[in-house]
Every structure is written in C-alpha cells, then in structure tokens.
Amino acid sequence: MVRHLVGMGDLSPSEVGKIIDLAIKLKVNPEKYYHLLDHKSLVMLFEKSSTRTRLSFEIGMTQLGGHAVNFTGSQLSVGKEDVADTARTISAYADILMARVYKHKTVEDLAKFASIPVINALSDLEHPCQALADIQTIKERKGWKGVKVAYVGDGNNVCNSLMLACAMVGLEFAAGTPKAYMPDAELIKKAEKYAHSSKSKLVFTNSAKEAVKDADVVYTDVWISMGEEHLKEQKMLEFGEFQVDEKLMAHARKDAVFMHCLPAKKGYEVTEGVIEGKNSAVFQQAENRMHAQKALMLFLLGK
C-alpha cells in the first residue's frame, strides 16, 4: 500500500518516533545511507516558493543517491490541468512527490490519485515536514519527557502540525493566540485524542504570558504568511501583544529554547535579541528539515 504524508495524522505516534530516531542517525552518520535511493527520483511541486524546503529536499535526495526535479511558477500544470491528471502523470515518471501548495485540498487530491508517495511540504492547513524537524530539534535539545512547548502567535499551519506532533510523542503543548486565530478546531480534537493516549497536556489560551509560563521551548511564526499581505494592518493590531521579546521569554524557564520555522520578520513576531540569542535553535531547526525529510522519504519508500 502506498503511504503518504498529507498531514501528521497519516503517521502513527510510533512511526513518528521511528522517523525521528532515523533522522538523528542520518544526521550523525550520513555516509551510511548514501546509496539507499540510488536511481530514485523526487518531483517537487512549488506553488509557493521556499528557501529551506527546496534546498533541504533537493540536497537530501542527492545525499541518499537520488535525483530531484523542481517545478515552480509557470512550469506547473497544477491549476492548468486536472490535479488527478497531474498526479497520474508524475506517478508514471517519478518515485516520490512533494508539493508546497496554497490549498490543502490540492495535496489531498494529489495523494488520492497518485500511485507514488505524496508529501505535504506545506499547505494552508498543515506543515508536517516542519513539525518533524521541530520535534527532532526538541529531542536533541531537551528530550521529550516532561517538556513543555509553548507556541505564541498565529494558530496557523505550522502551529496545527506542531500541536499534533507534540501530542503524539508526549510533549506538553500550550498555544497562546488571539481569539480569532486559534489552531484548527478539528485538529485540536485529533490532538486531544493523541494527548490522552500519550498522557501529555494541551492548553489553549488567548494570553501569551499564560502559554509561555514555565515553558522549556518557546516557538513563534510570522504573523503575515505568504498570500496574506492584504491582512498586514489588521494583523499588526491584533498580534501586538504576542511578540516574543525578552520580557515574554522571562516567563519561560531560564534555559528555555527559542524556535522559529523561518523566514522571520525580526521586530514583528520576535525581537532580534531573542532570535539571535544564545538559546535560539532556529538554525538547528533549519538543518533538521533535511535530516527529518530524508528519514521520511526512506520511510515512505520502504527503505
């Protein structure tokens, strides 16, 4: 059976743990895995551009012995022809497909009609590849036992997948967001089920300070995502109290790690002092995108 990663729920909690363990092994000893995907091809579909997503997937696939083909902008047939036809055509050529898209339904439809594994490299609902890299980073920095992760800001796609991933592996998760920007309601229900099984705790609040209190990890993302530029003035007013600055970090544990999926808008969602500080893990996260995605591709391809 072909496996996909459209959302975090496509993996079981135990599979998430295995992928992270493999990612850490790949990071420590990459040479051991250099030829596992010899002669395999990855197609990368980009409706939305990205520095980290393209580089981490393309270089990661090369390190595993495979080849990556990039399609973006005017090259894309998605939106010009039936998504089902795009998925079937790519399946005839390639071994695995990743897509970074605007609408979550696009990646759902690609997975529905593709006969090869499909990876969601970002949609408006979830960002599971980022969440895998995030919990790998947390494991490396803090472990997973008795650790509290606080997410502050917009309860967006990054927040949704991070929430699910934390609940799966037993990390306590607190989201501090404006009332109108909480995580997706249906995904909260899924996360609560995972948290019940893993015996972790979920907290949802409209107070940044309450979310961050005694946190081991403080995480934020941009307030204005790609395609939301028209909402800039509105969001700047609504998110002013949710900036991660030195005063907010003081409510977390003294050795709390700061995380951000990048790109960051310094002076908006986070101050330069925090993101450039000694406890910032943002570039460790960025590096771990490649390792986690290599592990994911090996998992989906049965390697």
C-alpha positions in Angstrom: 0.0 0.0 0.0 1.3 3.5 -0.9 1.9 5.7 2.1 1.5 9.5 2.0 2.2 12.3 4.4 -0.6 14.8 3.7 -1.0 15.6 7.4 0.6 14.4 10.7 -2.4 12.1 11.2 -1.1 9.9 8.3 1.6 8.6 10.7 1.1 6.7 13.9 2.8 8.0 17.1 5.2 5.0 17.0 6.0 5.8 13.3 6.8 9.4 14.2 9.2 8.2 16.9 10.9 5.8 14.4 11.3 8.6 11.8 12.9 10.9 14.3 15.2 8.2 15.5 16.3 7.6 11.9 16.7 11.3 11.3 19.1 11.6 14.2 21.1 8.6 12.8 21.2 10.1 9.4 22.5 13.4 10.9 25.3 11.6 12.8 26.4 9.2 10.1 25.1 10.3 6.6 27.6 8.3 4.7 26.0 5.0 5.8 22.8 5.9 3.9 24.3 7.5 0.7 23.0 4.9 -1.8 19.6 3.8 -0.4 17.7 5.8 -3.0 20.1 5.3 -6.0 18.2 5.9 -9.3 15.1 7.2 -7.4 13.5 10.4 -8.5 11.7 13.1 -6.4 9.4 15.6 -8.1 9.0 18.9 -6.2 5.9 21.0 -7.0 6.1 24.6 -5.7 3.0 26.8 -5.9 4.7 28.7 -3.0 8.4 29.3 -3.1 10.7 28.5 -0.2 14.4 28.5 0.5 14.6 25.8 3.2 12.0 23.4 1.6 13.7 23.3 -1.8 17.3 23.1 -0.5 16.5 20.5 2.2 14.6 18.2 -0.1 16.8 18.5 -3.1 20.1 18.2 -1.3 18.7 15.5 1.0 17.6 13.4 -2.0 21.0 13.8 -3.6 22.7 12.6 -0.4 20.5 9.5 -0.5 21.7 8.8 -4.0 18.5 10.0 -5.8 17.6 12.9 -8.1 15.2 15.8 -7.5 13.3 17.7 -10.2 11.9 21.1 -9.4 8.7 22.6 -10.8 7.6 26.0 -9.9 5.7 29.0 -11.2 4.9 28.9 -14.9 6.2 25.4 -15.2 3.4 24.0 -13.1 0.4 22.2 -14.6 -1.4 22.2 -11.2 -4.2 24.7 -11.7 -4.0 24.4 -15.5 -5.0 20.8 -15.8 -6.9 18.4 -13.6 -5.0 17.6 -10.4 -5.8 13.9 -11.0 -4.1 14.0 -14.4 -1.0 15.8 -12.9 -0.8 13.1 -10.1 -1.1 10.2 -12.5 1.4 11.7 -15.0 4.1 12.3 -12.3 3.5 8.8 -10.9 4.5 7.4 -14.3 7.9 9.1 -14.2 8.9 9.6 -10.5 9.2 7.5 -7.3 8.0 10.2 -4.8 6.3 13.6 -5.0 6.4 16.6 -2.6 4.1 19.6 -3.0 4.2 23.0 -1.4 0.7 24.5 -2.1 -1.8 27.1 -1.2 -4.8 24.9 -0.6 -4.7 21.7 1.5 -7.2 20.1 -0.9 -4.6 20.2 -3.7 -2.2 17.9 -1.8 -5.2 15.7 -0.7 -6.1 15.3 -4.4 -2.6 14.6 -5.4 -2.4 11.8 -2.8 -5.8 10.5 -3.9 -4.8 10.0 -7.5 -1.0 9.4 -7.2 0.4 5.8 -7.2 3.6 7.0 -5.5 4.1 8.6 -2.0 3.0 12.2 -1.7 4.4 14.6 0.9 2.8 17.8 2.0 5.7 20.3 2.1 3.2 23.0 3.3 -0.4 23.8 2.8 -2.8 26.3 4.4 -3.8 23.7 7.0 -0.7 21.8 7.9 3.1 21.8 7.6 4.1 18.2 8.8 7.7 18.3 7.5 8.4 21.3 9.7 6.8 19.6 12.7 9.0 16.5 12.2 12.1 18.8 12.2 10.8 20.7 15.2 10.3 17.7 17.4 13.7 16.3 16.3 15.2 19.6 17.5 13.4 19.5 20.8 14.5 15.9 21.3 18.1 16.9 20.7 17.9 20.0 22.9 15.5 18.9 25.7 14.3 15.4 25.2 10.6 14.6 25.2 9.9 13.7 28.8 8.3 16.3 31.0 9.0 19.1 28.4 6.5 22.0 27.7 6.4 23.6 24.3 4.7 27.0 24.1 3.6 28.3 20.7 2.8 32.0 20.5 1.1 34.0 17.7 -1.0 32.8 14.8 -2.5 29.3 15.2 -1.6 28.6 11.6 -0.5 25.5 9.6 2.8 25.4 11.5 1.0 25.5 14.8 -1.5 22.8 13.7 1.1 20.3 12.8 3.4 21.1 15.8 0.4 20.6 18.1 -0.3 17.2 16.6 3.3 16.1 16.7 3.8 17.2 20.3 0.6 15.4 21.4 1.7 12.2 19.6 5.1 12.0 21.3 4.0 13.1 24.8 5.2 16.7 24.8 3.1 19.2 26.7 1.8 21.9 24.3 0.4 25.3 25.0 -0.9 27.7 22.3 -1.2 31.4 23.1 -3.1 33.1 20.2 -5.5 35.9 19.7 -9.1 34.6 20.0 -9.7 34.7 16.2 -6.5 32.9 15.4 -6.6 29.7 17.4 -5.5 26.3 15.9 -7.9 24.5 13.6 -10.8 23.1 15.7 -10.9 19.7 14.1 -7.2 19.2 14.5 -7.5 20.2 18.2 -9.9 17.3 18.6 -7.4 15.0 17.0 -4.6 16.3 19.1 -6.7 15.8 22.3 -7.0 12.1 21.4 -3.3 11.7 20.9 -2.6 13.6 24.1 -5.0 11.3 26.0 -3.0 8.3 24.8 0.4 9.8 25.4 -0.6 11.3 28.7 0.5 14.7 27.6 -1.3 18.0 28.2 -2.8 20.6 25.8 -3.5 24.2 26.8 -5.2 26.8 24.6 -5.3 30.4 25.8 -5.5 33.9 24.5 -2.7 35.1 26.7 0.9 34.8 25.5 2.2 35.0 29.1 0.0 32.2 30.2 1.1 30.0 27.4 4.8 30.7 27.9 4.8 30.3 31.7 7.4 27.7 32.7 7.9 26.6 29.1 11.0 24.7 28.1 10.5 25.7 24.4 9.0 29.0 23.1 8.0 28.9 19.4 6.6 31.5 17.1 6.0 32.1 13.4 5.4 35.1 11.1 2.1 36.9 11.6 1.6 37.6 7.9 2.0 34.5 5.7 2.6 34.4 2.0 -0.7 35.4 0.3 -1.9 37.3 3.4 -0.2 40.6 2.6 -3.6 42.3 2.4 -4.2 41.5 6.1 -1.0 43.2 7.3 -2.5 46.2 9.0 -5.3 44.2 10.7 -2.8 41.6 12.0 -0.3 44.1 13.3 -3.0 45.5 15.5 -4.3 42.1 16.7 -0.9 40.5 17.3 1.0 43.3 19.1 0.8 41.6 22.5 2.1 38.3 21.1 5.6 39.4 20.1 8.2 37.1 21.6 10.6 39.5 23.3 12.9 39.4 26.3 10.1 40.2 28.7 7.9 37.4 27.4 10.8 34.9 27.4 11.3 35.8 31.1 8.1 33.9 31.9 9.6 30.7 30.5 12.2 28.6 32.2 15.7 30.3 32.4 17.1 27.8 29.9 14.2 27.9 27.6 15.0 27.4 23.9 13.5 29.7 21.3 12.3 28.2 18.0 11.0 29.7 14.7 10.5 27.9 11.4 11.9 30.8 9.3 11.8 33.1 7.5 11.4 35.5 10.4 10.3 39.1 10.4 12.6 40.5 13.1 11.0 43.3 15.1 7.5 41.9 14.4 6.8 38.4 15.9 10.2 38.2 17.5 12.8 40.7 18.6 16.3 40.5 17.2 17.7 39.9 20.7 15.7 36.7 21.2 16.2 35.2 17.7 19.9 36.0 17.8 20.3 35.0 21.4 22.3 32.1 22.8 19.2 30.0 23.4 17.9 30.3 19.8 17.6 27.0 18.0 16.3 28.3 14.7 19.3 27.2 12.5 19.4 23.8 14.2 15.7 23.5 13.1 16.5 24.6 9.6 19.3 22.0 9.3 17.0 19.3 10.8 14.5 19.9 8.0 16.9 18.0 5.7 17.5 15.1 8.1 13.9 14.6 9.0 12.8 14.7 5.4 15.5 12.2 4.4 14.2 9.9 7.1 10.6 10.5 5.9 11.4 9.7 2.3 13.2 6.5 3.3 10.2 5.5 5.5 7.6 6.2 2.7 9.7 4.3 0.2 10.1 1.3 2.5 13.8 1.8 2.9 
